[in-house]
């Protein structure tokens, strides 16, 4: 299981990645995170809600009310144009970060 500390800086990237193709509500996002990670990481609801609110305040996602497939009223989040640009930037930053860390982990830091 991945610790919350290890993934803390990437929660926004995860959320933006999940809403880039279609709007989603918080519970659905949590379920998708669990499914994608094979339960290696489970996000706390407070962490997720803090992230979507932070992203919304930054103008990277917007929210709207809608009805889920079960008929419940939900708050959906969708990515904005600024959010897409931010996601692209953060994805490139992640690739660079991973490349640097991999050099140390794989022992190629001569």
N, C-alpha and C positions, 0 to 999 in steps of 0.2 A: 504494500500500500504506500502511496506517495503522501508525504506529510503536507499539511496545509502550508507550512513555511516554505517548502521547496517550490510550490506552485503559485504562491501569493502574487507575485509580480506578473503573472500571465493570465489571471482570471479575466481581465478585460479583453485580452486577445481571444480567449476561448469563447466568451460571450459574443463578441463581434463575428467570429468565425461561424458561429451557429445561426446568427440572424442575417447573415449576408445573402442567403437565398430565399428565405421566407420569414415572415414575422413569427414570433413565438412568445409564449407567456412563461413566467418564472418556473412554475412546477415542471412544465414540459422541458425547459432548458436543463433543469437539474436531472431529469430522467435521461435526457440525451447525453449529458456529461457522463453519467454513470454507465450508460450503454457503450458509448465510444471508448471509455477507459477500461471497460471490462470490470468495473467496480474497483479498479486500482486507485481511483480517486473519487471521493464523494464530497460534493460541495455542500457546505452548510447553507441553509436558507438565508441566514443573516448576511453571509458573505455574498451570496448571489444578489439579494435585494440591494445591498450597498453598491455592488458593481453596476447594476442596471440604472440605479439612481445617479451614480457618478457619471456614467456614460450619457445619460439623458441631460444632465446639467451641462455637460461639455458639448452638447449638440451632436453627439456621435450616434445616438439612437433617438427615436421619438416613440411615444407610446399612444395607444388608442384602446378604447374599450371594444370588446367583441365577445362573441359567444363561442365557447369551445365545442368540440364534437359531442361532449356529454351534455351540452345545453347550459353549462354554467357561464356566468358573466366573468370574463377574464380581462386583465390588462395585458395587451400584446405589445411587444417591442420590435421595432424594425430599424434597420440601419439607414443612416442618411448618407448623402454624398460625402460629407466630411468624414463620416464613420468609415466609409470604404477607403478613402485616402489614408486615414489613420491606420486601418487594418493592413493596408499594403506596406506602409512604413514599418509598422511593428512586426509584420511577418518577415520583412527583410532584416530587421534588427535581430529577430529570433534566430534566423539562419546564420547570421554573423556570430552571434553569441554561442550558438551550438557548435559552430566550427572551431571557435577558440577553445571552448571547454573540451571538445573531443580531442584536441591536440594533447592536452594534459592527461586526460583519462586513458588515451591510447598510447601514451608514452612517446609522443613525437614532438616533445617540447625541448629538444636538444638545443 
